Amino acid sequence: MTLTLIVLLGLGLCRCPWDQVQAGLPPKPSNWADPGPRVREGSPVTIWCQGSLQADSYSLYKDKRSKPLDTSIPEASSNKTRFLIQPMGSHCAGLYQCAYSTGDTLSERSKPLLLVVTGKGERRSPPHCRLLLRG
């Protein structure tokens, strides 16, 4: 009886990976770049963020800053959203992460996605990073 009680108490104090799901913390989203993380200067790139069907909005962060670069509301019945950067320039290279909110709860940020600019494109890129299309 005493051993059973000790084991049950020990399990209650354990901070295991499944506790996050049980506690209602949203899982970490995933992100990727289309056509890929290596982008020719002047070409467009889409950063996708995929999380939960319950997500109210997605935020995109650059270079681990605390303020989001942009925020997007997903389309109905979708668990992902996109952020389009066009044209891609050297000022847009860096680490990108996304997170989503469900009500008042913000998910953890995704793993960092490194965008790299390659070569010289035909179009001259502006001196700032522009996000053109979301959703």
Long-range contacts (C-beta under 8 A, 24 or more apart in sequence): 24-105, 25-105, 25-107, 26-51, 26-52, 26-54, 26-55, 26-100, 26-102, 26-105, 26-106, 26-107, 26-108, 27-51, 27-52, 27-107, 27-108, 28-107, 28-108, 28-109, 28-110, 28-111, 29-58, 29-98, 29-99, 29-100, 29-107, 29-109, 29-110, 30-110, 30-111, 31-96, 31-97, 31-98, 31-110, 31-111, 31-113, 32-113, 33-113, 33-115, 37-113, 37-114, 37-115, 37-116, 38-116, 38-118, 39-88, 39-115, 39-116, 39-117, 39-118, 40-88, 40-117, 40-118, 40-119, 40-121, 41-87, 41-88, 41-89, 41-90, 41-117, 41-118, 41-119, 41-120, 41-121, 41-125, 42-87, 42-88, 42-89, 42-120, 42-121, 42-122, 42-123, 42-124, 42-125, 43-86, 43-87, 43-88, 43-121, 44-84, 44-85, 44-86, 44-87, 44-88, 45-84, 45-85, 45-86, 45-88, 45-92, 45-115, 46-82, 46-83, 46-84, 46-85, 47-82, 47-83, 47-84, 47-85, 47-96, 47-98, 47-113, 47-115, 48-80, 48-81, 48-82, 49-80, 49-81, 49-82, 49-83, 49-98, 49-100, 49-110, 50-79, 50-80, 51-79, 51-80, 51-98, 51-100, 51-107, 52-79, 52-100, 52-102, 52-107, 53-77, 53-78, 53-79, 54-102, 55-79, 55-100, 55-101, 55-102, 56-100, 56-101, 56-102, 56-103, 57-100, 57-101, 58-98, 58-99, 58-100, 59-98, 59-99, 59-100, 59-101, 60-96, 60-97, 60-98, 60-131, 61-96, 61-97, 61-98, 61-99, 61-109, 62-94, 62-95, 62-96, 62-129, 63-94, 63-95, 64-95, 64-97, 64-112, 69-129, 69-131, 70-131, 70-134, 72-134, 72-135, 73-134, 73-135, 74-135, 75-135, 81-134, 81-135, 82-133, 82-134, 82-135, 83-131, 83-133, 83-134, 84-131, 84-132, 84-133, 84-134, 85-115, 85-129, 85-130, 85-131, 85-132, 86-130, 86-132, 87-121, 87-123, 87-125, 87-126, 88-115, 88-117, 88-121, 88-125, 89-117, 89-125, 89-126, 89-127, 89-129, 90-117, 90-125, 91-125, 91-127, 91-128, 91-129, 92-117, 92-125, 92-129, 93-117
